Amino acid sequence: MNFSQQNISDVRNDISKYVIRTPVLRFDFIDSLCGCNVFFKCENFQYTGSFKYRAAINAIKNIPPQFKNRGVITHSSGNFAHALSKASKELNIPCHIVMPSNTPKFKKSAVQYYTKDIIECEPNLKSRELTTSKILNEKRLYFIHPSNNMDVILGNSTCALELIEDYQNLDYVFSPIGGGGLIAGTAIAIKNFTNNCKIIGAEPSNVDDAYRSLISGKIETNRTTDTVADGLRTNLGTINFPIIQQHVKEILLVSEKEIIESLNIILNNLKLVVEPSSSVVLAALIKNKSKFKNKNIGLIMCGGNIDFDNLKF
């Protein structure tokens, strides 16, 4: 797939009045700890608390006209459900959300603020997809996948575009990788607007499907979702995987212990509220800091929707 600077710039301009241009923060403590210059792109300050609002608003703005009265549907246990429900309300589009029955209450209540059309399903991917398909066909809705959708990916690309506009001499940008929508968007922005910057994926060792997919050349799946980084438990898709194959230099794996240690640093030392999925990128940098000595590193903090009641430190 080929994208131009104009494609990405058009999306950025089209959604700019709906999203926050999030800050990029620096910390001497982190620079010293990692032995390089680290730039935190703080999507935890984005509307709905994550980068996914960029994707959702772009996808909603681009649905075919015949669906604007019927509405849209997605399946999500958290950030994309929240983002799509808010974006739909912003543009007055009916929105249906399929959520697993074990979704934390704080995530469900965030979605309920924007839409009452929440349908619970069994907490597994097969049930999500079957439930979504049934309602999609009954109500003739438009399906928006949380990560494997081109409008979603292009919306996500605006995050990295802002980062490299603010800091043009980055050597690497680290992105968390779960469903692949964020790192695919990051990749097309970096590819089109920089000459030498490289994209690094960061992934929990317990759900290393993207790492294995990049090696095998085909989409791999996970047998378990046992990671504290709940936003990274999903699998790659047929749309975003080819982009990742083409542009992502490397995927670094981190343990659960390393994720939690990194989260503690961010919460306690930097005083930033981020979710475990965000701390994966700092964990990957700390673990591999000898490889990135004296380099300029951008870290995408993908979101800040943390469940303090259930998080075990």
N, C-alpha and C positions, 0 to 999 in steps of 0.2 A: 504494500500500500504506500502510495506517495502523497505527501502533504506539503503544502507550500507555506512560506511565512505568511502569505496573505490569508490562507485558510485559518491559521491559528490567530492571527491578528483580528480577523473579522469576528471570530467567536469572542475573543477578549472584549472587543468594543461592544458587541451585542449584549453581553451579560454584565458589563461593568457597573451599570447603575443598580444591579441587583445584589452584587457580592461585595464583600469587604476586601480591599487590598491589604492583606495581612502583613504585619511587620516582620522584619528580619532582625533577629537579636544576636548579639555577641556577648561572650562571657570569658574573661581572662582565665578563670579557673579551668574552663573546658579546654581552652587553647593550650594551657600548660599541661593538663592531664593527658591530652592526645598528641601533643607535639606538633600541632598544625593549626591553621586558622579555620575556625568552625563558624558557620553561618546557619542559624536556626530559622527556617521558614515556618512561621507559627500559625498553622491552619487550625489550631485549637481556638483561635480567636475569630474564626469564620462563623457566619450564621449557622445555626444548628450544631456548632461545635466541631465541624469537620470539613475537609476539602470536598466532601460529597455534595455540598450545596452547589458548588460550581457545576458539577455534572448534572445534577437534577434540574437546575434552572435552564441549562442549555438544552437538555433533552425535552423538557416540557415546552420550551419555545419552538421546538422543531417537530412537534407531532403533526401528522397529516390533519388537514382542516376538518375532515369528517369525524374525527374523534374528540373534537374540542367540547362537544356537548355530552358525549357518551362517557369520556373519561379515560384514565390510565390505570394500570395495575403493575405492581411489582411484588416480589417476595424478598423480605429482608428481616433480620432480627435486631437491627439497630440503626446505624448511622444513615444508611441510604433510605430507609423507611422514614426517618425523621426529616431528611433533606427533601425527599420527593413530596411528602405531605405538605411541607411548608411552601415549596415552590409551586405546587398545584393550587394552593389557596391564594398565593400571591397573584397568579394569573387566572384565577377563577375557573379551574379545570377540576372536575370531579376526580377523586383519587381513592383507589382501593389498595389496601396493604395486606398481604398475607404474612403473618408472623407465627413463628413456632410457639407452642403453648408454654415453653419454659423461658420465654423472653423475660429478662429482668423488668420489674415493675416500673423502674424509673425510665426505661427506654419506651415501654408501651405508653406510659402517660405522656411522654413528649410527643408521640405520634397522635394520640387522642386529642391533643390541643388543636390540631389542624384538620383532622378528619375522624369521623365516627365509623367509617367503613373499614374496620379492621376485622380480618377473618383469621382465626387461629387454626393451626394445623399441627400434626405430629412433628416432633423436633428432629426431622431428618430431611435431606435434600429431596428424596423421592416424593415425600408428602408435600413439601413446598411446591414442587413443580406440578404435581397432579392437581392440587387444590387451585393453584393459580390458573392452570389450563382450563379447568372446569368453569371458573368464574369468568375468565377471559372470553370463552365461547358463549356462555349464557348471556352475558351483558354486552358482548361485542365491543370490548375495550381494547386499548392499545397497550401492549406490554413493553415496559422499559426495564431491561436487565441492569442490575446494579453495577456491573463492570464490563460485560461483554456486549457493548453497544457503542457505535461510533460517535454518536452525539455525547455520550457519557465520557468517552476517552478524550474528545476534543475539549469538553468543558474542563476536565482535569488538567489538560495541558496548560491552562492559563495560570496555574499555580507556579509551575517551573518557569514560565515566561516572566512572571513578575520577579522571581528570584534572580534570574540572570540579567534582567534589566537593572535591578538594584546593584548587583555585583557581577560585573562582566568578566572577571578574571578567574572564575572558578575552575579548578582542575577536575573535580568530581562532584556529582550530585548523588546522594544516597536516598533511595526511596524504599519504604516498606513494600512488601509484595505479598498479596493474598489472592484476590480474584484477578489481579493484573491490570485493572483499569487505571490506577494511579501511575504505576511505573510505565505503562504504555503511553499515557499522556505526557509524562515527564520526558520520555525518550523522544517523542516527536518534536517537542519544544526545544530540547537540547540540540537535537540533530539539525534543526532548521535555523537556530539563532546563535550557535556557537561553532567555533572551528575545532577546538581540541578538548572540550569538556567531555568526560565519560560518565556513563550512568552505572551505578552500582545498586543492586538489589539487596535487601536485608530480609531474612526470613527465619522464623523459629525452626530449630532442628527437628522438633516434634511434628511439624507439618511442612516438610521440605519438598512438596510436589513441584514447585517452580524450579528449584535447584536441580532436581532429577529430570525435569522436562527439558531444561536447557542442555543437559548432557545427552539425553536419549534422542532428542529431536522430535519428540511427540508429547502430547499432553499426558502427564502422569496424574494419578489421584492419591489421596491419603487414606490410610486405613483407620486413622484416629484424628480427632480434633482436640487433642489434649494439650492445649497451650493457654497460658494466661492472656496472650495477645488475641483476644476473641475476634477482632476485626480481620485477622489473617487466616482464618480457618477455611476459607473458600478456595475453589480450584480455578485455574486459568480457563480462558475461553477461546473459541476458534477465531475470534476477531482480534483479541489483544495478543495472543501468543505469537503470531507471525511478526508483530511489531517488536515484541520482546526479543525474539530470536535474532532479529536483524540489528538491533541497536544496543542491547544491554550487554555490557562488557563482562560482568561477573555477578554472581549471587553469593553472598556471604551468610553463613548459618550461625545462629547463636542459641545457647541453651536457655532453659527456663530460668536458671539461676542468674545468668548474665542479663537477661531481660529485666528481671526484678531489681538487680543491683543498679542497672542503668536508670530504671524508673525512680528508684530512691534518690539517685543523684539529681535527677531533673526536679523532682518534687521538693527535696530538702535543701539542695544547694542552689538551684536556680530559681526556685519558687514559681515554677510553671506547672499548671495543672494539665497534664497530658495523660492519655490512655496508654496501656502497655504496648499497643501496636506502634505508637510513636517512639517509644523508648528502644525499640528493636534497632533503629538506625544508629543511635548513639552506642548501643551495645556492640554492634558490628564494627564501628570505628574504633572503640576502645580495644576490642579484642585483636584488631589487625592494625594498630596504630603505627607499627614499624614500617608498614607498606606505604603509609601516607604522610610520612614525616615531612614537615615544612610545606605541605600542599594546602591549597584553598579548597575547603570542603563544605558543600551545602548539604544540610540535613533537613528533610521534609518532615515536620511534626504533623502527622496526618490528622490528628484530632485530640479532643480533650474530654470525651464523654466517658468518665471513669466511674465505676460503681464502688465507692469507698466502703460501703457496708459489707460487700462480699470479697473484696480484694485481700489476699493474704500476702503480707510482706515478709 
